[in-house]
Amino acid sequence: MRGRAVVVGSGPNGLTAAVVLARAGLEVTVHEAADRAGGSLRSGEPLGDGVVSDLGAAVLPFAVASPVLSRLPLEQHGLRWLHPDVPMAHPLEDRPAALLHRDLDTTATGLGPDARAWRALHEPVVRRWESVVEGVLGPLLRVPSAPLALATFGARGVWPAQALARAAFRDETARALFAGSASHAVVPLNRPMTAAFGVLFGAAAHATGWPVAAGGSQAVADALVGVLREAGGAVVTGSPITSLAQVGQADLVLLDLTPRQVLALAGDRLPPSYSRRLARWRYGVATYKVDYLLDGPVPWSDPRVAAAGTVHVGGTLDEVAHAEAEVHAGRHPERPFVLLAQQSLVDPSRTPEGRQVVWAYAHVPHGSDVPVGAQVDAQVERFAPGFRDRVLARVETSPSALEAWNPNLVGGDIGGGALDGLQQVFRPVASSVPYATPLPGVFLCSSSTPPGGGVHGMCGHHAATAALTALARRRRSPLIGGRPWT
């Protein structure tokens, strides 16, 4: 297919969309305002020279599981996945930590009285993993290609996570392990469908793992850029686009932007009704990030936690649920739920010998700039006495600093918009083709479209597929369409 396409924004969705378009035969240019492609996949050295930290996303279970990214030759362009011995651990007070292993049976056995329940909850989803992932990483308003697999998953996922954990498990260990995964929904655990995240993240560990990228998450973005260039596309960095008129003549324009940026870019050209719907878009809770450089491993009370790539630090099911509910009520919990990654355990290239990088964040109310680094420190210290004494350097990044670094992280929301209420289904508006805008040839491909946040590229894949379909239809009917943005 001949033609020209422009993609604004080079996050994983923008780059994936660009690859799909370039492989379809279009001349593709990606414009990125920052000096390096990648969006929230970028890595850097804020802790000092020679110490690589992930500035955004760190552990990438749905990048390796993604139906589109897993089929691209990213390894041929330098990407190498590294899997920790234990994908995730959840430390608890006065009892051993809960461990999420790659092997489902090993995980279940470690949960004692809840072994059978863990298998019953996860094994059917793991068995149908490829079909489940294909189904959940797409628009909900469509006919599924594997209805049985989705029905199996949906019967588990429709529950509130807190209720399912209490109903399914007898012991606090399994309940806490499930709660940590469910908290990736970034909504209170008493809301319907939050159990879907608990099941999905647990099944991902058993099916394809929770890996990190060797050398930092930037390697995923660099590999996508390599695939794009191989297909004839180009990326222009340091090139902010503030108006649709800047893109020139183009058959397709795809915007890896959230609704607020779309309104700033094209609001004067959009119909008022569509603009009003975009203006009603709700952003979710924020992230407060802390990066650490340690003089050695984290001194976890349960030494087995040291083998985990990801650690959910929050205590019991009720403690995690309380912390998340407080954040959504606009309050700062004294003991926040902390997501922590120990990437240098499996990737020693990130630090000088004997050092360790730790990446952590807590949820805070949207847009809050109340410093909570001390609370993050205290939560880790609670389960790893002596942690503070190992810190050689630390960098705190507030929600406003995250947004300044990547404008798509509005108010510190890393998911492109709240994933609750009607926004679970209608992203960003109610439409059979949610990626399309009223402007012919202009499409949205950010995490504000289905299936939402995460490093999987599927928003970009679906948007590019919809754009190619619309372009083919428009060419068959040349009186329809046009290029109103030029």
Beta strands, then each sheet from edge to edge (+ up, - down):
strand 1: 4-8
strand 2: 27-31
strand 3: 43-44
strand 4: 53-54
strand 5: 81-82
strand 6: 86-92
strand 7: 95-100
strand 8: 212-213
strand 9: 234-236
strand 10: 252-255
strand 11: 286-294
strand 12: 308-313
strand 13: 338-341
strand 14: 356-364
strand 15: 391-397
strand 16: 442-444
sheet 1: 9+ 2+ 1+ 10+ 16+
sheet 2: 3+ 4-
sheet 3: 5+ 8-
sheet 4: 7+ 6- 12- 13+ 14- 11+ 15-
end
